C-alpha cells in the first residue's frame, strides 16, 4: 500500500489522539501531563490501531475507529466523573453485564437506553458502509498475522511481571492518574498492575480466639447514610442522636467512593484492609474475592464455630456477590430472591423489612445455640431519585431524607431488640457513601457517619457522651470489632482523627 499518505495519516492521528485523550477530566493540555507518559500513550494508540486494522484490513477505517473508540471511552469517563467523582477505571468493564440487567442503577433510563441503542445501530451502519467503500489495505493472511501478534503481546503483558516504574496508574487516586498520564494509558497499565499483584498474597491479620460472652456481632452498611446537617441541610436523625451518648465509638467515616461502589467500604469492613493494602484489587474487590479470604473476619469466626450470614436485599449477582460472599467465609447469603414477600419502600426492599430479617436470624441462632456474625448491606435509600418514587415527595432531596429517616429508625429498632432479646451484641452501623444529590458537593464533603453500640442485657449502660467523635476509615471498624472480640485495648483499635461534632 502507498506509504506517504499513511505516514501523514499516522502523524495527524497522533495529534488527534492526544487531543481527544486530553479531553478526559481532570483536563490536561495536549501532549501535557508527565513527559514519560507520551511514548506510553503512543504505544497504546498503535496497539489499538493494529487491532482495528487486523479485524477489518483497512487503514483509514482503523485510524478513524481507534479515535472513535478513545472518544467513546473519554465520554463515558467524563460522564462517570460528573456523577461519581471518579473517572473510568479498568475494573468498570466488569459492569457491562450488570448494566444491561439493571440500567437504572447506572443512571440509564428508557430515553437514554433508546438513544444508546440508536447510536449503536447507527455506528454499525457506518462501519458496514465504510468497510464496503474503502479498499482493503492488507490481505487476509496479513490481517491474521497482525491479530496473532497483538494477541501474543497481550498474553505477554498479562503474564509477565512489569516493573512498577513502567505502569503509571495510582489505585488510590484515579483522578491524579488521568491528570498526569491520560485515560488511554491509565486503563491498560492499571490492568497490568492488577494482574501482577494477583501473584502476591494480601496481608492477613492475626487470628485470635473471640470472647465467649457474645451472642452476635451485627454490621449494618446503610445505603447512602449521611448526616446532611454538616452541609447545612436540615436532617432529622433523632435516634442516631439519642443513641450517640452510649456509643463505644462514633463519628465520621472517610469512605473510598462517592455515590456508588458499595463493595469498597464493604470489603474493608469485612477484612480490615484499607485502600492502600488492597491496591488495584480495591477498585473492584469481588473480581478476585479469594485473595481477601485470609483476611475475612467472617472466615475467621466461621472456623471457630460462629454462624456467618450476609444479608443484601438485592440481586446477588450484582458486583459478583454470588461468587464473592461464599469465598469470604459466609455460609449463607440472603438476597432478594429469598425475600419474595418483603415490604418495599420506593424501589427497593425497606429497611424495616431488613431489620425484621436480622431479628429473625438472631432468634434462630440463639435457639440453635450458635453465635452469629451478620453483615447487612441495605438498599432502601439507593438512587435513582425521581418523581413518583415516594408519594407526595418529588424532589430527590425530599426522597432521600424520607428514606434516611427509615434508616435512623432501623438503627433504633435493632438496638432495642438486641437490648431485650440477647445478652451481648455488638452493633456497627455506618453509611457506605454520600448520596448523589445536587446539594452534596464531593469536593467539600463526602464523609459518611458511623456508630458502634454495645447492646444486650449484659451490656454496660454508661452514658454522658464521654467518647469523643473521631474520623475513621471503614477498615477501622473491622479492627475495632476484632479488638473488642479479643478484649484488646479499644483505644488502640479506635485510633483516628478526633473531629468536632456539631449536628446543628
C-alpha positions in Angstrom: 0.0 0.0 0.0 1.2 3.6 -0.5 3.4 4.8 2.3 3.4 8.6 2.3 -0.4 9.1 2.8 -0.5 6.6 5.6 2.5 8.3 7.3 0.8 11.6 7.1 -2.3 10.0 8.5 -0.4 8.5 11.4 1.1 11.9 12.2 -2.3 13.6 12.1 -3.8 10.7 14.0 -1.2 11.1 16.8 -2.1 14.7 17.2 -5.8 13.9 17.2 -5.3 11.0 19.7 -3.6 13.4 22.1 -6.3 16.0 21.6 -9.1 13.5 22.4 -7.3 12.0 25.3 -6.7 15.4 26.8 -10.5 15.9 27.0 -10.7 13.3 29.8 -11.3 15.0 33.1 -9.5 16.2 35.0 -8.1 18.0 32.0 -4.5 18.3 30.8 -3.1 20.1 27.8 -2.3 18.3 24.5 1.0 16.4 25.0 0.8 17.6 28.6 1.0 15.8 31.9 4.0 13.6 32.6 6.5 13.6 29.7 7.2 9.9 30.4 3.6 9.0 29.5 3.7 10.4 26.0 5.5 7.3 24.5 3.2 5.1 26.5 0.1 6.7 25.0 1.7 6.4 21.6 2.2 2.7 22.1 -1.4 2.3 23.2 -2.7 4.1 20.2 -0.7 2.0 17.8 -1.9 -1.2 19.5 -5.5 -0.1 19.2 -4.9 0.9 15.5 -3.3 -2.5 14.9 -6.3 -4.3 16.4 -8.8 -2.5 14.2 -6.5 -3.0 11.2 -6.2 -6.7 11.9 -10.0 -7.0 12.2 -11.0 -5.1 9.1 -7.8 -4.8 7.0 -8.5 -1.1 6.1 -6.0 1.5 7.3 -8.2 4.6 7.2 -11.1 2.9 8.8 -8.8 1.5 11.5 -7.4 5.0 12.1 -10.8 6.5 12.5 -12.1 3.6 14.6 -9.3 3.9 17.0 -10.0 7.6 17.5 -13.7 7.0 17.9 -13.0 4.2 20.4 -10.9 6.6 22.5 -13.6 9.3 22.2 -16.3 7.0 23.5 -14.1 6.0 26.4 -13.4 9.6 27.2 -17.1 10.5 27.0 -18.0 7.6 29.4 -15.2 8.6 31.8 -16.3 12.2 31.9 -20.0 11.2 32.4 -18.9 8.9 35.2 -16.8 11.6 36.8 -19.7 14.1 36.8 -21.9 11.6 38.7 -19.4 9.7 40.9 -16.4 12.0 41.2 -14.2 9.3 39.7 -13.0 8.7 36.1 -13.3 5.4 34.2 -11.1 2.6 35.7 -10.2 -0.7 34.2 -12.4 -2.7 36.5 -15.5 -0.8 35.2 -15.6 -3.0 32.2 -16.8 -5.8 34.6 -20.0 -3.8 34.9 -21.2 -4.3 31.3 -23.5 -7.2 32.1 -24.8 -5.7 35.4 -25.5 -2.5 33.4 -27.7 -4.5 31.0 -29.5 -6.2 33.9 -30.0 -3.1 36.0 -29.7 0.0 33.7 -31.4 2.4 36.2 -28.6 1.8 38.8 -26.2 3.2 36.1 -28.4 6.2 35.5 -29.7 4.8 32.2 -33.4 5.4 31.9 -35.6 4.4 29.0 -34.9 7.5 27.0 -31.1 7.2 27.4 -31.3 3.5 26.7 -33.2 4.1 23.4 -30.6 6.8 22.5 -27.7 4.3 23.1 -29.4 1.6 21.1 -30.0 4.1 18.3 -26.4 5.3 18.4 -25.1 1.8 18.4 -27.2 0.9 15.3 -26.0 4.0 13.5 -22.4 3.1 14.3 -22.8 -0.4 12.9 -24.4 1.0 9.8 -21.4 3.5 9.3 -18.9 0.7 9.9 -20.6 -1.5 7.3 -20.8 1.3 4.7 -17.2 2.4 5.3 -15.8 -1.1 5.0 -17.8 -1.6 1.9 -16.3 1.6 0.3 -12.7 1.6 1.4 -10.4 -0.9 -0.5 -8.6 -3.4 1.5 -5.1 -2.3 2.8 -4.0 -5.7 4.0 -4.6 -9.2 2.6 -6.3 -11.7 4.9 -3.1 -13.6 5.8 -1.5 -10.3 6.9 -4.6 -9.5 9.0 -4.5 -12.8 10.8 -0.8 -12.4 11.4 -1.4 -8.9 12.8 -4.1 -10.2 15.1 -1.9 -13.1 16.2 0.9 -10.7 17.0 -1.4 -8.4 19.1 -2.8 -11.5 21.0 0.8 -12.6 21.7 1.7 -9.1 23.0 -1.5 -9.1 25.2 -0.5 -12.6 26.6 3.0 -11.4 27.4 1.7 -8.3 29.0 -0.8 -10.2 31.1 1.6 -12.9 32.4 5.0 -11.3 32.6 5.6 -9.2 35.7 6.0 -5.5 34.9 8.3 -3.1 36.9 6.3 -0.7 38.9 8.0 2.2 37.1 6.6 1.1 33.8 3.0 1.1 35.0 1.6 4.6 35.7 -1.8 4.1 37.4 -2.4 5.0 41.0 -5.2 2.8 42.6 -5.9 5.3 45.4 -6.2 8.4 43.2 -7.5 7.6 39.7 -8.1 11.3 39.1 -4.5 12.2 39.5 -3.5 9.4 37.2 -5.7 10.8 34.5 -4.3 14.3 35.0 -0.7 13.1 34.8 -0.8 10.2 32.3 -4.1 10.4 30.4 -7.0 7.9 30.1 -5.6 5.9 27.3 -2.6 4.9 29.3 -4.1 4.6 32.7 -6.6 1.9 31.7 -4.2 -0.8 30.4 -1.4 -0.1 32.9 -3.8 -0.4 35.8 -5.0 -3.7 34.4 -1.3 -4.8 34.1 -0.6 -3.8 37.7 -3.8 -5.7 38.9 -2.7 -8.8 37.0 0.8 -8.6 38.6 -0.4 -8.0 42.1 -2.6 -11.2 41.9 0.6 -13.2 42.3 1.3 -11.8 45.8 -0.9 -12.5 48.8 -2.8 -9.8 50.6 -1.8 -9.3 54.3 -3.8 -11.3 56.8 -4.4 -10.2 60.4 -3.5 -12.4 63.3 -6.2 -14.8 64.3 -7.3 -14.8 68.0 -10.0 -16.7 69.9 -13.0 -14.4 70.3 -14.5 -13.8 73.7 -17.3 -16.2 74.9 -19.7 -13.7 76.3 -21.1 -12.5 72.9 -24.2 -13.6 71.2 -23.7 -11.8 68.0 -21.8 -9.2 66.0 -24.0 -7.3 63.5 -22.6 -4.9 60.9 -25.1 -2.8 59.0 -23.8 -0.9 56.0 -26.6 1.6 55.5 -27.2 2.8 51.9 -26.0 6.4 51.5 -26.4 7.2 55.2 -25.0 10.7 55.8 -26.0 13.4 58.3 -26.6 16.3 55.9 -26.7 18.8 58.8 -22.9 19.1 58.3 -23.5 20.8 55.0 -26.4 23.0 56.3 -29.4 20.8 55.3 -32.0 20.1 58.0 -32.0 16.4 58.6 -34.0 14.5 61.3 -32.0 11.7 62.8 -33.5 11.6 66.4 -32.5 8.0 67.1 -28.9 8.4 65.9 -28.6 11.5 68.2 -30.3 9.7 71.1 -28.0 6.6 70.9 -24.8 8.6 70.4 -24.0 9.0 74.2 -23.9 5.2 74.7 -21.8 4.5 71.6 -18.4 2.8 72.0 -17.2 4.8 69.0 -18.9 7.3 66.6 -18.0 10.0 64.2 -17.3 10.4 60.5 -16.2 7.8 58.0 -13.8 8.6 55.2 -15.0 6.2 52.5 -13.1 5.3 49.3 -16.0 6.2 47.0 -18.8 8.6 46.3 -22.3 7.7 45.3 -21.6 4.1 44.2 -19.1 1.2 44.6 -20.8 -0.1 47.8 -18.5 -3.1 47.7 -15.4 -0.9 48.5 -16.3 0.1 52.1 -18.0 -3.3 52.4 -14.8 -5.3 51.8 -12.8 -3.1 54.1 -15.3 -3.6 56.9 -15.2 -7.3 56.4 -11.4 -7.7 56.1 -9.8 -4.8 57.8 -7.8 -4.0 54.7 -7.6 -0.4 53.6 -7.3 1.0 50.1 -3.5 1.2 50.2 -3.3 -2.5 51.2 -5.8 -3.6 48.6 -4.1 -1.6 45.9 -5.8 -2.2 42.5 -7.9 -5.0 43.9 -9.7 -2.3 45.9 -11.2 -0.9 42.7 -13.4 -4.0 42.4 -12.6 -6.4 45.2 -15.0 -9.1 44.0 -13.2 -9.8 40.8 -10.8 -11.8 42.9 -12.5 -12.4 46.2 -10.4 -15.4 47.2 -7.4 -13.0 47.6 -9.4 -11.4 50.5 -10.5 -14.7 52.2 -7.5 -15.0 54.5 -8.3 -11.5 55.9 -12.0 -12.0 56.3 -13.5 -11.7 59.8 -16.4 -13.9 58.6 -14.0 -16.7 57.6 -12.1 -16.4 61.0 -15.3 -16.6 63.0 -16.8 -19.4 61.0 -13.7 -21.5 61.7 -14.5 -21.0 65.4 -18.0 -22.2 65.1 -19.9 -19.0 64.5 -22.8 -18.8 62.1 -21.9 -16.3 59.4 -24.7 -14.6 57.4 -24.6 -12.0 54.7 -27.8 -10.1 54.0 -28.3 -7.9 51.0 -31.9 -7.4 49.7 -31.0 -7.2 46.0 -29.8 -9.3 43.1 -27.0 -11.5 44.4 -25.3 -11.4 41.0 -24.7 -7.7 41.3 -21.0 -6.9 42.0 -20.4 -10.7 41.6 -21.5 -11.1 45.2 -22.9 -14.6 44.5 -19.3 -15.8 44.0 -17.6 -13.4 46.4 -19.7 -13.8 49.6 -19.2 -17.6 50.0 -15.5 -17.1 49.2 -15.2 -14.6 52.1 -16.5 -17.2 54.6 -20.2 -16.5 54.8 -22.1 -19.8 55.0 -25.4 -18.1 54.0 -26.3 -15.3 51.6 -29.8 -13.9 52.0 -30.7 -11.9 48.8 -33.8 -10.5 47.2 -35.0 -13.8 45.8 -35.0 -15.2 49.4 -37.4 -12.3 50.4 -40.2 -12.5 47.9 -42.9 -11.1 50.2 -40.7 -8.4 51.9 -42.2 -4.9 52.2 -40.8 -2.4 49.8 -40.3 1.4 50.2 -39.7 3.2 47.0 -38.0 0.9 44.5 -36.3 -1.5 47.0 -36.9 -3.7 50.0 -37.4 -1.5 53.0 -35.0 -1.1 55.9 -37.9 -2.1 58.2 -38.2 -5.4 56.4 -34.4 -5.9 56.6 -34.4 -5.2 60.4 -37.1 -7.9 60.7 -34.8 -10.4 58.9 -31.9 -9.5 61.2 -34.1 -10.1 64.3 -35.2 -13.5 62.9 -31.6 -14.5 62.3 -30.6 -13.7 65.8 -33.5 -15.6 67.3 -32.7 -18.6 65.1 -29.0 -18.5 66.1 -29.8 -18.3 69.8 -32.3 -21.1 69.5 -29.6 -23.3 67.8 -27.0 -22.3 70.4 -24.9 -20.5 67.8 -23.1 -17.2 67.9 -23.9 -15.0 64.9 -21.8 -12.8 62.7 -24.1 -11.0 60.3 -23.2 -8.3 57.7 -26.1 -6.4 56.2 -26.0 -4.1 53.2 -29.2 -2.2 52.8 -30.9 -0.9 49.7 -33.8 1.3 50.5 -32.1 4.7 50.1 -30.4 3.7 46.8 -30.9 6.1 43.9 -32.2 7.0 41.4 -34.4 9.6 43.0 -37.1 10.6 40.5 -40.8 11.8 40.6 -43.2 9.1 41.7 -40.8 7.2 43.9 -42.3 8.5 47.2 -45.9 9.7 47.2 -46.0 13.5 47.8 -42.3 13.9 47.7 -40.9 14.5 44.2 -37.6 16.3 44.8 -34.6 14.0 45.1 -33.6 15.6 48.4 -37.0 15.0 49.9 -37.0 11.4 48.9 -33.5 10.9 50.3 -34.5 12.4 53.6 -37.6 10.2 53.7 -35.5 7.0 53.3 -32.7 8.1 55.6 -35.3 8.6 58.3 -36.2 5.0 57.9 -32.5 4.0 58.3 -32.4 6.0 61.5 -35.5 4.1 62.8 -33.9 0.8 61.8 -30.9 1.6 63.9 -33.1 2.3 67.0 -35.2 -0.8 66.3 -32.2 -3.1 66.2 -30.6 -1.6 69.3 -33.8 -2.0 71.2 -34.3 -5.6 70.0 -30.7 -6.6 70.9 -31.1 -5.0 74.4 -34.1 -7.1 75.1 -33.5 -10.4 73.2 -29.8 -11.1 73.8 -27.1 -10.9 76.5 -24.4 -9.2 74.4 -24.5 -7.9 70.8 -22.0 -5.6 69.2 -23.8 -3.4 66.6 -21.8 -1.4 64.0 -23.8 0.9 61.8 -22.3 3.1 59.1 -23.0 4.8 55.7 -21.4 3.3 52.6 -21.0 6.6 50.7 -22.6 10.0 50.3 -25.7 10.2 48.2 -25.7 11.5 44.6 -27.6 14.7 45.2 -27.3 18.1 43.7 -26.9 19.5 47.2 -23.9 17.3 48.1 -20.6 18.5 46.7 -17.9 15.8 47.0 -15.2 18.4 46.7 -16.3 19.8 50.1 -17.8 16.8 51.9 -18.1 13.1 51.1 -17.7 11.5 54.5 -20.5 9.4 56.0 -21.4 8.7 59.6 -20.9 5.7 61.8 -21.7 4.4 65.3 -20.8 1.3 67.2 -23.0 0.2 70.1 -22.6 -2.4 72.8 -26.1 -3.9 73.2 -27.8 -6.6 75.2 -29.0 -7.2 78.7 -25.4 -7.7 79.9 -24.0 -4.7 78.1 -23.0 -1.7 80.3 -25.3 1.2 80.3 -22.9 4.1 80.6 -24.0 7.5 79.3 -22.8 11.0 79.2 -21.2 11.2 75.8 -17.7 10.8 77.1 -16.4 9.3 73.9 -15.2 12.0 71.5 -16.2 11.7 67.9 -13.5 10.5 65.6 -12.8 10.3 61.9 -12.2 6.7 60.7 -12.0 4.7 57.6 -14.1 1.5 57.1 -11.2 -0.9 57.9 -11.0 0.7 61.3 -14.5 -0.6 62.1 -13.2 -4.1 61.4 -10.2 -3.6 63.6 -12.3 -2.3 66.4 -14.6 -5.3 66.2 -11.6 -7.7 66.3 -10.1 -5.9 69.3 -13.5 -5.9 71.1 -13.9 -9.6 70.5 -10.4 -10.2 71.7 -10.7 -7.9 74.7 -7.7 -5.9 73.4 -7.2 -2.3 74.0 -10.1 -0.4 72.3 -8.1 2.8 72.5 -5.5 1.3 70.1 -8.2 -0.1 67.8 -10.0 3.2 67.8 -7.1 5.4 66.8 -8.4 8.0 64.3 -8.6 11.7 63.9 -10.7 13.4 66.5 -13.4 15.6 64.9 -15.6 18.3 66.3 -19.3 17.3 66.3 -21.9 19.8 65.7 -25.1 18.3 64.1 -26.9 21.6 64.0 
